[in-house]
């Protein structure tokens, strides 16, 4: 019999990267200030954060979190199912229902737990779940924990979805799951076409809108507002750790469905509930989105500005159409080198290599914030261009 820990002792990839000076993960930040961070005593421009609207440092959001902390302490010390439900939780859920246009909502302690906890209880042995090949890992985890059959269709391909639906005709029930905005590509799902195909076969539809809420739609309500499909999608999932400047997640839909999830989700029943400060921060962020639309406008001004500069420099940004700005490198080592040279110049980015993306899709991923100044973004573009030429990525 082999030692269970042998694979741990033989894991060398991280140590080798650290020794070479090209390990891009778990970088400790000593101070957060929206679009700027401090690492090893040095100020850096943060273009790796999902803080799209910059609300983590908004005065109203910080004040709400501090008041909730002062009034209710640091934790609920229990699950929602037992002693961990506050009136604040229910008020936030009511606000989320109004925001995404659904009848009922349930919040979870993290976004990952939301997908894990909402998907698994919905699928029985004779059901089938069909997912886009590039959906988030938390969706795949929820699917893995369910008893349903699993199929995957080609990314953003309605005809591939149709073939999988046809092959699932003998299922008791079918759930189709897609992201609204894909976190590594930055592209938007062709939701009208996917919904139309799914409805032909009587399938239910779930949308993970973690990267769409606060970003897409005239008022920031996400992919459903962007396509005017609020009444056509059965379940919408969102997180608080991106535009909503907090920690947690939610699932929203018909009251009967949410009630079923609420009473059958182990991830909900056996997890401690969101702490008061996180609830208050998410609630305040929702209020800011509704009352200060100029923040969303500024996010898109910044997005268009940097995208034009990066594309004009000759970088391959793939199919992105959102504040997610990838620069595709196509090789693990080259991506790590690009990341390190940017880091040394004071630009904090995300290095994404296989298997997080398919081979050939390795990239540096940047994300824009409404609070970036145009001077910040000009600096980012200039440094990216200079280093891109230095390593032969652009000419």
C-alpha positions in Angstrom: 0.0 0.0 0.0 1.3 3.5 -0.9 1.6 6.3 1.5 -1.4 8.6 1.1 0.8 11.7 1.4 3.4 10.5 -1.2 1.8 12.8 -3.9 2.2 15.7 -1.5 5.9 15.0 -0.8 6.6 14.6 -4.6 4.8 17.9 -5.5 7.7 20.1 -6.7 6.1 22.5 -9.3 5.6 25.3 -6.8 9.1 25.0 -5.2 10.7 25.1 -8.7 8.8 28.2 -9.7 9.7 29.9 -6.4 13.4 29.1 -6.9 13.3 30.5 -10.4 11.5 33.7 -9.2 8.4 33.1 -11.3 5.8 32.0 -8.8 2.8 34.3 -9.3 0.4 33.0 -6.6 -0.4 33.8 -2.9 1.3 37.2 -3.1 0.7 38.8 0.3 -0.8 42.3 0.2 -0.1 44.5 3.2 -2.6 47.3 2.4 -5.6 47.6 0.1 -6.6 50.9 -1.3 -9.0 50.1 -4.2 -7.0 50.4 -7.4 -3.7 50.5 -5.5 -2.2 48.0 -3.2 1.0 47.7 -1.2 3.2 44.6 -1.6 6.6 44.3 0.2 6.4 47.9 1.1 5.9 49.0 -2.6 2.8 50.7 -4.1 1.4 48.8 -7.1 -1.5 49.4 -9.5 -4.0 46.6 -8.9 -5.4 45.3 -12.2 -6.1 41.7 -10.9 -9.1 42.4 -8.7 -12.8 41.7 -9.4 -13.7 44.9 -7.5 -15.3 46.2 -10.7 -17.1 49.2 -9.2 -14.4 49.9 -6.6 -17.0 49.8 -3.9 -14.8 48.0 -1.3 -13.5 51.5 -0.4 -16.8 53.4 -0.9 -17.5 55.5 2.3 -21.2 54.3 2.5 -20.2 50.6 2.2 -17.4 50.9 4.8 -19.7 52.8 7.1 -22.5 50.3 6.8 -20.1 47.4 7.6 -18.6 49.2 10.6 -22.0 50.0 12.1 -23.2 46.4 11.6 -20.0 45.1 13.3 -20.5 47.5 16.2 -24.1 46.5 16.7 -24.0 42.8 16.1 -20.4 41.7 16.6 -18.2 39.6 14.3 -20.3 36.4 13.7 -23.7 34.9 13.8 -22.1 31.7 15.3 -24.5 29.4 13.6 -26.2 28.3 10.4 -29.1 30.0 8.8 -31.1 26.8 9.5 -30.8 27.1 13.2 -29.6 30.2 15.1 -27.8 32.2 12.3 -30.7 34.0 10.6 -30.7 37.8 11.2 -33.3 40.2 10.0 -30.5 41.7 8.0 -30.2 38.5 6.0 -33.9 38.6 5.1 -33.7 42.3 4.2 -30.8 41.6 1.9 -32.6 38.7 0.3 -35.6 41.0 -0.4 -33.4 43.6 -1.9 -31.8 41.0 -4.2 -35.2 39.8 -5.4 -36.0 43.3 -6.4 -32.6 43.8 -8.0 -32.6 40.7 -10.2 -36.4 40.5 -10.7 -37.1 37.2 -9.0 -39.6 36.1 -6.5 -37.3 34.7 -3.8 -33.6 34.6 -2.9 -31.3 32.7 -0.6 -27.9 34.0 0.5 -24.9 31.7 1.1 -21.7 32.3 3.0 -19.6 32.3 -0.2 -20.2 32.3 -4.0 -18.6 28.9 -4.3 -20.9 27.5 -1.7 -23.9 29.0 -3.5 -23.3 27.0 -6.7 -22.3 23.9 -4.8 -25.3 24.2 -2.5 -27.9 25.2 -5.0 -27.2 22.8 -7.8 -26.6 19.5 -5.9 -30.1 19.2 -4.3 -31.9 19.9 -7.5 -30.6 16.9 -9.5 -31.8 13.4 -9.0 -30.5 10.2 -10.6 -32.7 10.4 -13.6 -32.0 14.1 -14.2 -29.4 15.6 -16.6 -27.4 18.8 -16.2 -25.9 20.3 -19.3 -23.2 22.9 -18.8 -21.0 25.1 -21.0 -17.5 23.7 -21.2 -16.0 26.8 -19.6 -18.4 27.3 -16.6 -16.8 28.1 -13.3 -15.2 25.4 -11.1 -17.9 25.9 -8.4 -20.6 24.9 -10.9 -18.7 21.7 -11.7 -18.3 21.0 -8.0 -22.1 21.4 -7.5 -22.7 19.1 -10.4 -20.2 16.5 -9.1 -22.0 16.4 -5.8 -25.3 15.8 -7.4 -26.8 12.5 -8.5 -27.6 13.7 -12.0 -26.0 12.8 -15.4 -23.6 15.4 -16.7 -23.1 16.7 -20.3 -21.0 19.5 -21.5 -21.5 21.6 -24.7 -19.1 23.6 -26.7 -18.5 27.1 -25.4 -21.3 29.5 -26.3 -22.5 27.2 -29.0 -26.3 26.9 -29.2 -26.2 24.0 -31.8 -23.9 22.0 -29.5 -26.4 22.6 -26.7 -29.2 21.4 -28.9 -27.4 18.1 -29.7 -26.8 17.5 -26.0 -30.5 18.3 -25.2 -31.6 15.8 -27.9 -29.3 13.1 -26.4 -30.9 13.8 -23.0 -34.5 13.3 -24.1 -35.0 10.3 -21.8 -34.1 12.3 -18.7 -36.8 13.1 -16.1 -35.6 16.7 -16.0 -32.9 18.8 -17.5 -31.0 21.8 -16.1 -28.9 23.9 -18.4 -26.2 26.1 -16.6 -24.1 28.9 -18.2 -22.1 31.8 -17.0 -23.3 35.3 -18.0 -19.7 36.6 -18.3 -16.9 34.1 -18.4 -14.2 35.1 -16.0 -11.1 34.1 -18.0 -12.4 35.1 -21.5 -14.4 38.2 -20.6 -17.0 37.2 -23.2 -20.8 37.3 -22.7 -22.9 34.2 -23.2 -25.3 34.4 -26.2 -28.1 34.0 -23.8 -31.1 34.7 -26.1 -30.1 31.9 -28.4 -29.2 29.5 -25.6 -32.5 30.2 -23.8 -34.5 29.7 -27.0 -32.9 26.2 -27.6 -33.3 25.1 -24.0 -37.0 26.0 -23.9 -37.6 24.0 -27.0 -36.8 20.9 -25.0 -38.5 22.0 -21.7 -35.2 22.4 -19.9 -34.8 24.7 -16.9 -32.0 27.3 -17.1 -29.6 28.6 -14.5 -27.4 31.6 -15.0 -24.2 32.2 -13.0 -23.9 36.0 -13.2 -21.0 36.5 -10.8 -19.1 38.7 -13.3 -22.2 40.2 -14.8 -24.0 41.8 -11.8 -22.9 45.3 -11.3 -21.2 45.3 -14.7 -23.8 44.6 -17.4 -27.2 46.2 -18.1 -28.3 49.8 -18.1 -28.6 49.9 -14.3 -26.0 47.2 -13.5 -28.5 44.4 -12.9 -26.5 42.0 -15.0 -26.8 39.8 -18.0 -30.5 39.3 -17.7 -31.0 43.1 -17.9 -28.5 43.3 -20.7 -30.6 41.0 -22.9 -34.0 41.8 -21.3 -34.4 38.2 -20.3 -35.3 38.5 -16.7 -38.5 36.4 -17.0 -36.9 33.8 -19.3 -34.2 32.4 -17.0 -35.3 30.2 -14.0 -32.5 30.7 -11.6 -29.9 33.4 -11.3 -26.8 33.1 -9.1 -24.5 36.0 -8.0 -21.7 36.7 -5.7 -20.9 39.6 -3.3 -17.1 39.3 -3.7 -17.0 41.2 -6.9 -19.2 44.3 -7.7 -21.0 44.0 -4.4 -17.9 44.6 -2.3 -18.4 41.9 0.3 -18.2 38.1 0.7 -21.0 35.7 0.0 -23.4 34.7 -2.7 -27.0 34.2 -3.6 -29.4 32.1 -5.7 -32.7 33.7 -6.8 -35.8 32.2 -8.6 -39.4 31.1 -7.9 -40.3 30.9 -4.2 -41.0 27.2 -4.3 -37.7 26.4 -5.9 -35.7 28.5 -3.5 -37.6 27.1 -0.5 -36.7 23.6 -1.7 -33.0 24.5 -1.9 -33.2 26.2 1.5 -34.4 22.9 3.1 -32.2 20.5 1.2 -28.9 22.2 0.7 -26.2 20.7 2.9 -23.9 23.6 2.0 -26.4 26.0 3.5 -27.7 24.0 6.5 -24.2 23.0 7.7 -22.3 26.3 7.1 -22.2 29.3 9.4 -24.2 32.2 8.0 -22.8 35.4 6.5 -21.5 37.7 9.3 -23.3 41.0 10.0 -20.6 43.2 8.4 -20.7 41.3 5.2 -24.4 41.5 5.0 -24.4 45.2 5.6 -21.6 45.8 3.0 -23.5 43.9 0.3 -26.7 45.8 1.1 -25.0 49.2 1.0 -23.3 48.3 -2.3 -26.7 47.5 -3.9 -27.9 50.8 -2.7 -24.9 52.6 -4.2 -25.4 50.9 -7.5 -29.0 52.2 -7.7 -28.3 55.7 -6.5 -24.9 56.5 -8.1 -25.1 55.3 -11.8 -22.1 57.4 -12.7 -19.9 54.7 -11.1 -21.0 52.1 -13.7 -20.5 54.7 -16.5 -16.9 55.3 -15.3 -16.2 51.5 -15.3 -17.1 51.4 -19.0 -15.1 54.6 -19.8 -12.1 52.9 -18.2 -12.8 49.6 -20.0 -13.0 51.2 -23.4 -9.9 53.3 -22.7 -7.6 50.4 -21.7 -9.0 47.9 -24.3 -8.3 50.3 -27.1 -4.7 50.8 -25.9 -4.1 47.1 -25.4 -5.6 46.1 -28.8 -3.7 49.0 -30.6 -0.5 47.7 -29.1 -1.1 44.4 -30.9 -2.1 42.1 -28.0 -4.5 39.2 -28.6 -7.4 39.8 -26.1 -9.6 37.0 -27.4 -13.4 37.5 -27.4 -13.6 39.8 -24.4 -16.3 42.4 -24.4 -16.3 43.3 -20.7 -13.9 44.9 -18.1 -12.0 41.6 -18.1 -9.0 42.2 -20.3 -6.9 39.1 -21.1 -3.5 39.2 -22.9 -3.1 35.8 -24.4 0.4 34.4 -24.3 0.0 30.8 -25.2 2.7 29.2 -23.1 3.1 28.6 -19.3 6.7 29.7 -19.0 6.2 32.8 -21.1 3.1 33.8 -19.2 5.0 33.5 -15.9 7.9 35.6 -17.3 5.4 38.3 -18.5 3.7 38.3 -15.1 7.0 38.7 -13.3 8.3 41.5 -15.4 5.0 43.4 -15.0 5.1 42.7 -11.2 8.6 44.1 -11.0 7.3 47.3 -12.7 4.6 47.7 -10.1 1.6 46.2 -12.0 -0.3 43.5 -10.2 -1.9 41.1 -12.7 -3.2 37.5 -12.7 -1.1 34.8 -14.4 -3.4 32.1 -15.7 -1.9 28.9 -17.0 -3.0 25.3 -17.7 -5.1 23.6 -16.6 -7.1 26.8 -15.6 -7.2 27.5 -19.3 -6.7 25.0 -22.2 -3.1 24.6 -23.5 -2.4 27.5 -25.9 -4.7 29.8 -23.9 -2.3 30.8 -21.2 -2.7 34.5 -20.4 -2.2 37.5 -18.2 -5.7 38.6 -17.1 -6.5 42.1 -16.0 -9.7 43.4 -14.6 -10.8 47.1 -14.6 -12.3 49.1 -11.8 -14.4 52.2 -11.9 -11.9 53.8 -9.5 -8.8 53.4 -11.7 -7.6 56.8 -13.0 -6.9 57.2 -16.6 -3.3 58.0 -15.6 -3.2 54.5 -13.9 -4.4 52.8 -17.0 -2.1 54.8 -19.3 0.8 53.6 -17.1 -0.5 50.0 -17.3 -0.7 50.1 -21.1 2.7 51.7 -21.5 4.4 49.1 -19.3 2.5 46.2 -21.0 3.5 47.5 -24.4 7.2 47.8 -23.4 7.4 44.4 -21.8 5.4 42.8 -24.5 7.9 43.9 -27.1 10.8 42.9 -24.8 9.6 39.3 -24.7 8.6 39.2 -28.3 4.9 38.9 -27.6 4.1 42.0 -29.8 6.1 43.7 -32.5 
